[in-house]
Amino acid sequence: MQIYKVGGAVRDRLLGIPVTDIDRVVVGATAEEMLALGYRPVGSDFPVFLDPKTGDEYALARTERKSGRGYGGFVFHASPEVTLEEDLIRRDLTINAMAEDDQLNLTDPYHGQRDLAARVLRHVSPAFAEDPLRVLRVARFAARYAGLGFKVAPETLELMRQLSDSGELEALTAERSWKEISRALMEDQPQVFIEVLRECGALKVLLPEVDALFGVPQPEAHHPEIDTGVHTLSVLEQAALHKQPLTVRWACLLHDLGKGLTPEKDWPRHIAHEHTGLKLIKAVNERFKAPKDCQELALLVGQYHTHGHRALELKASTLLELLHSFDVYRRPQRFEEFVVACEMDARGRKGLEQRSYPQADYLRGAASAARGVAVQPLLEKGFKGPELGEAIKRERLKVLKAYKDAASV
């Protein structure tokens, strides 16, 4: 029995960046031997065991062959006869197909170290094209390591195009797709994830609503970059630069989907795109079964982001309706995420990345003023039921008018 660290742990150590997850493969052992040593079995697809003391995972060396469509369409074979090289060849990229023992002796049969030095994301074998999930994984790695200069190898990109054209991407489950998409959006350069998906044809399969934004013009006075797709990538880039959470990044990706529905005769204007885009945002949310908080914020940002940009001009009554739509009294964090999403949208424009955004503090102040209305005095005056609700609304409108007047002085 021999135990090796494999995959990301080896890759990141060689890159000199922190190692977060450690995968281990066991060569020359049977499941019975692992059980006899006290390891606990987990997983139904192939033999994985947990160390009884540390909880670390150990997988038996295995081979695989294609047996059906999609990510799960594989038959795995694990036995003591499977070599380390046979286990490594089934992996996606050469930089993930290296192993090392406890003495840091490197096993690198597919030249992963060479590709690390060359900053290339290259597939290990033609079997890469058997697993559609690898299209998303490679795009995610491209987003993670773009800052280090990594690019996808042309021959690997070609296999990704073949997968995108094959219909295999449609066989991916919503859960598997969302796991990769959400992880990619949290990388340092998530816009690269979208760029790579578009380059290999996967974006028009997985996110046709986003793909449709490229080539759609916007008014140059507000959008020096003109292209709506380019703008969307820039907004996503700003969200990452400002360390925004997944909810905000997802909303940034989807906020302008309505512009893809604007008839060409109306370009570059996009009247009411906030409302026409809601059905598209809802469809994307449902397609990937996005978490509820991501779904809600994406819809709210899509509908109200232009309100955010025009915050200083809004009537007090409109401002009150906006705050009510977000339920700022019970869910202040969701409104804060809306505010920063609007700011990312404003900054995601060519040459305007450092622009000030006074609307953000104005909206925060308005929310604080409305939340400051005390209910107890109204109760003491005898208001209750619907009358109490109307009285609260009148008081909030009053403080917002005063807030707006003070801000305009």
C-alpha positions as CSV (number, residue, x, y, z in Angstrom):
1,M,0.0,0.0,0.0
2,Q,1.3,3.4,-1.0
3,I,-0.3,6.8,-0.3
4,Y,0.2,9.9,-2.4
5,K,-1.1,13.5,-2.4
6,V,-2.6,14.3,-5.7
7,G,-4.2,17.1,-7.7
8,G,-4.6,20.5,-6.3
9,A,-2.4,20.0,-3.2
10,V,0.6,19.2,-5.5
11,R,-0.3,21.9,-8.0
12,D,-0.6,24.7,-5.5
13,R,2.5,23.8,-3.5
14,L,4.5,23.9,-6.7
15,L,2.9,27.3,-7.6
16,G,3.9,28.5,-4.1
17,I,0.3,29.4,-3.1
18,P,-1.5,28.2,0.0
19,V,-2.8,24.6,-0.1
20,T,-6.4,24.4,1.1
21,D,-7.6,21.0,0.1
22,I,-5.6,17.8,0.2
23,D,-6.7,14.8,-1.9
24,R,-5.0,11.5,-1.4
25,V,-4.9,8.4,-3.5
26,V,-4.1,4.9,-2.2
27,V,-2.3,2.5,-4.6
28,G,-2.0,-1.3,-4.0
29,A,-4.8,-1.6,-1.5
30,T,-8.3,-3.2,-1.3
31,A,-11.4,-1.9,0.3
32,E,-11.2,-4.8,2.8
33,E,-7.6,-3.8,3.8
34,M,-8.7,-0.2,4.3
35,L,-11.6,-1.3,6.5
36,A,-9.3,-3.6,8.5
37,L,-7.1,-0.5,9.3
38,G,-10.1,1.3,10.7
39,Y,-10.9,3.6,7.7
40,R,-14.6,4.4,7.3
41,P,-16.1,4.1,3.8
42,V,-18.0,7.0,2.3
43,G,-19.4,7.6,-1.2
44,S,-21.4,5.3,-3.4
45,D,-19.7,5.9,-6.8
46,F,-16.2,4.7,-5.9
47,P,-14.2,3.6,-2.8
48,V,-13.4,6.6,-0.7
49,F,-12.4,6.2,3.0
50,L,-12.1,8.6,6.0
51,D,-9.2,8.4,8.4
52,P,-10.7,7.4,11.7
53,K,-8.5,10.0,13.6
54,T,-8.2,13.0,11.2
55,G,-11.3,12.6,9.0
56,D,-9.1,13.0,5.9
57,E,-10.2,11.4,2.7
58,Y,-8.4,8.6,1.0
59,A,-9.5,7.3,-2.4
60,L,-8.4,4.0,-3.9
61,A,-6.6,4.2,-7.2
62,R,-9.1,3.7,-10.0
63,T,-9.8,3.7,-13.7
64,E,-13.0,4.8,-15.4
65,R,-14.8,4.3,-18.7
66,K,-17.7,6.2,-20.3
67,S,-21.0,4.4,-20.0
68,G,-23.6,7.1,-20.5
69,R,-24.3,10.8,-20.9
70,G,-23.3,13.6,-18.6
71,Y,-21.1,13.9,-15.6
72,G,-22.4,10.7,-14.0
73,G,-22.1,8.5,-17.0
74,F,-19.0,6.6,-16.0
75,V,-18.2,3.1,-14.6
76,F,-15.3,3.1,-12.1
77,H,-12.9,0.2,-11.4
78,A,-10.8,0.2,-8.3
79,S,-8.3,-2.6,-7.5
80,P,-4.8,-3.1,-6.1
81,E,-3.6,-3.6,-9.7
82,V,-4.4,-0.1,-10.8
83,T,-1.2,1.9,-11.0
84,L,-0.7,5.5,-10.0
85,E,-0.1,6.5,-13.7
86,E,-3.5,4.9,-14.6
87,D,-5.2,6.8,-11.9
88,L,-3.6,10.1,-12.9
89,I,-4.5,9.8,-16.6
90,R,-8.2,9.9,-15.9
91,R,-7.8,13.5,-14.5
92,D,-8.8,16.6,-16.3
93,L,-5.6,18.8,-16.7
94,T,-1.9,18.0,-16.6
95,I,-1.4,20.4,-13.8
96,N,-3.9,18.3,-11.7
97,A,-2.4,15.0,-12.7
98,M,0.7,15.0,-10.5
99,A,1.3,13.1,-7.3
100,E,3.9,13.2,-4.5
101,D,4.8,11.0,-1.6
102,D,5.6,12.0,2.0
103,Q,9.2,12.8,1.0
104,L,7.9,15.2,-1.8
105,N,9.1,12.9,-4.5
106,L,7.1,14.0,-7.6
107,T,5.4,11.7,-10.0
108,D,4.6,13.6,-13.2
109,P,3.9,11.3,-16.1
110,Y,1.9,13.8,-18.1
111,H,4.2,16.9,-17.8
112,G,2.1,18.9,-15.5
113,Q,5.2,20.7,-14.1
114,R,6.2,21.8,-17.6
115,D,2.7,23.2,-18.1
116,L,2.8,25.0,-14.7
117,A,6.0,26.7,-15.9
118,A,4.4,27.6,-19.2
119,R,1.2,28.7,-17.6
120,V,-0.9,26.4,-19.7
121,L,-4.2,24.6,-18.9
122,R,-3.9,21.5,-21.0
123,H,-6.0,18.3,-21.0
124,V,-4.3,15.0,-20.0
125,S,-5.8,12.7,-22.6
126,P,-8.5,12.5,-25.2
127,A,-10.8,11.1,-22.5
128,F,-11.2,14.7,-21.4
129,A,-14.0,15.0,-24.0
130,E,-16.0,12.3,-22.2
131,D,-16.9,14.5,-19.3
132,P,-19.0,17.7,-20.0
133,L,-18.4,19.0,-16.5
134,R,-14.8,19.6,-17.5
135,V,-15.8,22.5,-19.7
136,L,-16.9,24.3,-16.6
137,R,-14.0,23.2,-14.5
138,V,-11.4,24.4,-17.0
139,A,-13.1,27.7,-17.3
140,R,-13.1,28.0,-13.5
141,F,-9.4,27.2,-13.3
142,A,-8.8,29.8,-16.0
143,A,-10.6,32.4,-13.8
144,R,-8.6,31.3,-10.7
145,Y,-5.2,31.4,-12.3
146,A,-5.7,34.2,-14.8
147,G,-3.7,36.5,-12.5
148,L,-0.7,34.2,-12.8
149,G,-0.9,34.3,-16.6
150,F,-2.5,30.9,-17.3
151,K,-4.3,30.4,-20.6
152,V,-6.3,27.4,-22.0
153,A,-4.3,25.4,-24.5
154,P,-5.7,25.7,-28.1
155,E,-6.1,21.9,-28.4
156,T,-8.0,21.8,-25.0
157,L,-10.2,24.7,-26.1
158,E,-11.0,22.7,-29.3
159,L,-12.1,19.7,-27.2
160,M,-14.3,22.0,-25.1
161,R,-15.9,23.3,-28.3
162,Q,-16.6,19.7,-29.3
163,L,-18.2,19.0,-26.0
164,S,-20.3,22.2,-26.3
165,D,-21.5,21.2,-29.7
166,S,-22.2,17.6,-28.7
167,G,-25.3,18.1,-26.5
168,E,-23.5,16.7,-23.5
169,L,-23.7,19.9,-21.6
170,E,-27.5,19.7,-21.5
171,A,-27.0,16.4,-19.5
172,L,-25.4,18.2,-16.6
173,T,-27.6,18.4,-13.5
174,A,-28.6,21.8,-12.2
175,E,-26.8,21.0,-8.9
176,R,-23.4,20.1,-10.6
177,S,-23.6,23.1,-12.9
178,W,-24.4,25.5,-10.1
179,K,-21.6,24.1,-7.9
180,E,-19.1,25.0,-10.6
181,I,-20.6,28.3,-11.6
182,S,-20.9,29.5,-8.0
183,R,-17.3,28.5,-7.3
184,A,-16.1,30.2,-10.5
185,L,-17.9,33.4,-9.7
186,M,-16.0,33.6,-6.4
187,E,-12.6,33.3,-8.1
188,D,-10.4,36.4,-8.4
189,Q,-11.3,37.0,-12.0
190,P,-14.8,35.5,-12.6
191,Q,-15.2,37.4,-15.9
192,V,-12.5,35.1,-17.3
193,F,-14.9,32.2,-16.6
194,I,-17.6,33.8,-18.8
195,E,-15.0,34.7,-21.5
196,V,-13.7,31.1,-21.7
197,L,-17.2,29.6,-21.8
198,R,-18.1,32.0,-24.6
199,E,-14.9,31.2,-26.5
200,C,-15.7,27.5,-26.6
201,G,-19.4,27.9,-27.3
202,A,-20.6,26.7,-23.9
203,L,-22.0,30.1,-22.9
204,K,-24.7,30.0,-25.6
205,V,-25.7,26.5,-24.3
206,L,-25.6,27.1,-20.6
207,L,-26.4,30.8,-20.4
208,P,-27.8,31.9,-23.7
209,E,-29.3,35.0,-22.0
210,V,-25.8,36.2,-21.1
211,D,-24.4,35.2,-24.5
212,A,-27.1,37.3,-26.3
213,L,-25.7,40.5,-24.7
214,F,-22.5,40.5,-26.7
215,G,-22.8,42.7,-29.7
216,V,-25.7,44.6,-28.3
217,P,-24.9,48.3,-28.2
218,Q,-25.7,50.8,-25.4
219,P,-25.6,54.7,-25.5
220,E,-21.9,55.6,-25.5
221,A,-22.5,58.7,-23.2
222,H,-23.4,56.3,-20.4
223,H,-21.4,53.3,-21.6
224,P,-18.1,54.1,-23.2
225,E,-17.5,50.4,-23.7
226,I,-20.8,50.3,-25.8
227,D,-21.1,46.5,-25.9
228,T,-23.6,45.2,-23.3
229,G,-21.7,41.9,-22.9
230,V,-18.4,43.7,-22.3
231,H,-20.1,45.8,-19.7
232,T,-21.5,42.8,-17.9
233,L,-18.0,41.3,-17.7
234,S,-16.7,44.6,-16.4
235,V,-19.4,44.8,-13.7
236,L,-18.5,41.2,-12.6
237,E,-14.8,42.1,-12.6
238,Q,-15.6,45.1,-10.3
239,A,-17.6,42.9,-7.9
240,A,-14.6,40.6,-7.6
241,L,-12.1,43.5,-7.1
242,H,-14.3,44.8,-4.3
243,K,-14.6,41.3,-2.7
244,Q,-18.4,41.1,-3.0
245,P,-20.3,38.0,-1.9
246,L,-21.8,35.4,-4.3
247,T,-25.3,37.0,-4.1
248,V,-23.9,40.3,-5.5
249,R,-21.8,38.7,-8.1
250,W,-24.7,36.6,-9.4
251,A,-26.9,39.7,-9.5
252,C,-24.2,41.6,-11.4
253,L,-24.0,38.8,-14.0
254,L,-27.7,38.9,-14.7
255,H,-28.7,42.5,-14.1
256,D,-28.9,43.6,-17.8
257,L,-30.4,40.5,-19.4
258,G,-33.4,42.5,-20.6
259,K,-31.1,44.4,-23.0
260,G,-30.7,41.1,-25.0
261,L,-34.5,41.4,-25.9
262,T,-34.4,44.9,-27.2
263,P,-35.3,45.0,-30.9
264,E,-32.4,46.2,-33.1
265,K,-34.5,49.1,-34.4
266,D,-34.5,50.6,-30.9
267,W,-30.7,50.2,-30.3
268,P,-28.8,51.7,-28.5
269,R,-31.6,52.6,-26.2
270,H,-33.1,49.9,-23.9
271,I,-36.4,51.2,-22.7
272,A,-37.9,49.2,-19.8
273,H,-35.2,46.6,-20.0
274,E,-35.4,46.3,-16.2
275,H,-38.9,44.8,-16.5
276,T,-38.4,42.8,-19.7
277,G,-35.4,41.1,-18.2
278,L,-37.2,39.7,-15.1
279,K,-38.5,36.7,-17.0
280,L,-35.0,35.9,-18.2
281,I,-33.5,36.3,-14.7
282,K,-36.2,34.0,-13.3
283,A,-35.5,31.4,-16.0
284,V,-31.8,31.4,-15.3
285,N,-32.4,31.2,-11.5
286,E,-34.7,28.2,-12.0
287,R,-32.4,26.4,-14.5
288,F,-29.5,26.2,-12.1
289,K,-31.6,26.0,-8.9
290,A,-29.7,29.0,-7.5
291,P,-30.0,29.5,-3.7
292,K,-33.0,31.6,-2.6
293,D,-30.9,34.6,-1.6
294,C,-29.1,34.7,-4.9
295,Q,-32.4,34.4,-6.8
296,E,-34.1,37.2,-4.8
297,L,-31.3,39.7,-5.1
298,A,-30.8,39.0,-8.8
299,L,-34.5,39.8,-9.5
300,L,-34.5,42.9,-7.3
301,V,-31.3,44.3,-8.8
302,G,-32.6,43.5,-12.3
303,Q,-35.8,45.4,-11.6
304,Y,-34.5,48.3,-9.6
305,H,-30.8,49.0,-10.5
306,T,-31.8,52.1,-12.6
307,H,-33.6,53.4,-9.5
308,G,-30.4,53.1,-7.7
309,H,-28.6,55.1,-10.3
310,R,-31.3,57.8,-10.1
311,A,-31.6,57.7,-6.3
312,L,-30.8,61.4,-5.9
313,E,-33.6,62.3,-8.2
314,L,-36.3,60.0,-6.8
315,K,-39.4,61.5,-5.2
316,A,-39.7,60.7,-1.5
317,S,-42.7,58.5,-2.3
318,T,-40.8,56.5,-4.9
319,L,-37.9,56.1,-2.5
320,L,-40.3,54.8,0.1
321,E,-41.7,52.2,-2.4
322,L,-38.1,51.1,-3.2
323,L,-37.3,50.6,0.5
324,H,-40.5,48.7,1.0
325,S,-39.7,46.4,-2.0
326,F,-36.6,45.3,-0.2
327,D,-38.2,45.0,3.2
328,V,-35.3,47.1,4.6
329,Y,-36.9,47.0,8.1
330,R,-36.5,43.3,8.5
331,R,-33.8,42.5,5.9
332,P,-31.3,45.4,5.9
333,Q,-28.5,43.3,4.5
334,R,-30.4,42.6,1.3
335,F,-30.7,46.3,0.6
336,E,-27.0,46.8,1.3
337,E,-26.2,44.2,-1.3
338,F,-28.5,45.9,-3.8
339,V,-26.7,49.2,-3.1
340,V,-23.2,47.7,-3.8
341,A,-24.5,45.9,-6.9
342,C,-25.6,49.2,-8.2
343,E,-22.2,50.7,-7.5
344,M,-20.5,47.8,-9.3
345,D,-22.8,48.5,-12.2
346,A,-21.8,52.1,-12.3
347,R,-18.1,51.3,-12.0
348,G,-18.2,48.6,-14.7
349,R,-17.8,51.0,-17.5
350,K,-14.7,51.8,-19.5
351,G,-12.7,54.6,-17.9
352,L,-15.2,55.0,-15.1
353,E,-13.9,52.3,-12.8
354,Q,-12.8,54.9,-10.1
355,R,-15.9,57.1,-10.4
356,S,-17.6,58.2,-7.2
357,Y,-21.0,56.9,-6.4
358,P,-22.8,59.3,-4.0
359,Q,-26.0,57.3,-4.6
360,A,-24.7,54.6,-2.3
361,D,-24.5,56.7,0.9
362,Y,-27.7,58.5,0.0
363,L,-29.6,55.2,-0.2
364,R,-28.1,54.0,3.0
365,G,-29.1,57.2,4.7
366,A,-32.6,57.0,3.4
367,A,-32.9,53.4,4.7
368,S,-31.6,54.4,8.1
369,A,-34.0,57.3,8.3
370,A,-37.0,55.1,7.4
371,R,-36.0,52.5,9.8
372,G,-35.7,55.1,12.5
373,V,-39.5,55.7,12.6
374,A,-40.7,54.6,16.0
375,V,-43.8,52.5,16.2
376,Q,-44.5,52.8,19.9
377,P,-45.7,56.4,19.8
378,L,-48.2,55.5,17.1
379,L,-49.5,52.6,19.2
380,E,-49.9,55.0,22.1
381,K,-52.0,57.2,19.9
382,G,-54.4,54.3,19.4
383,F,-53.5,53.2,15.9
384,K,-53.8,49.5,15.2
385,G,-54.3,47.1,12.3
386,P,-54.4,48.6,8.8
387,E,-54.6,52.1,10.3
388,L,-51.3,51.5,12.1
389,G,-49.7,50.4,8.8
390,E,-50.9,53.6,7.1
391,A,-49.7,55.8,10.0
392,I,-46.2,54.2,9.9
393,K,-46.1,54.8,6.1
394,R,-47.1,58.5,6.6
395,E,-44.3,58.9,9.2
396,R,-41.7,57.2,7.0
397,L,-42.7,59.4,4.0
398,K,-42.4,62.5,6.2
399,V,-38.9,61.6,7.4
400,L,-37.8,60.7,3.8
401,K,-39.1,64.1,2.6
402,A,-37.1,65.8,5.3
403,Y,-34.1,63.6,4.5
404,K,-34.3,64.5,0.8
405,D,-34.7,68.2,1.5
406,A,-31.6,68.1,3.8
407,A,-29.6,66.3,1.3
408,S,-30.4,68.7,-1.5
409,V,-29.2,71.8,0.5
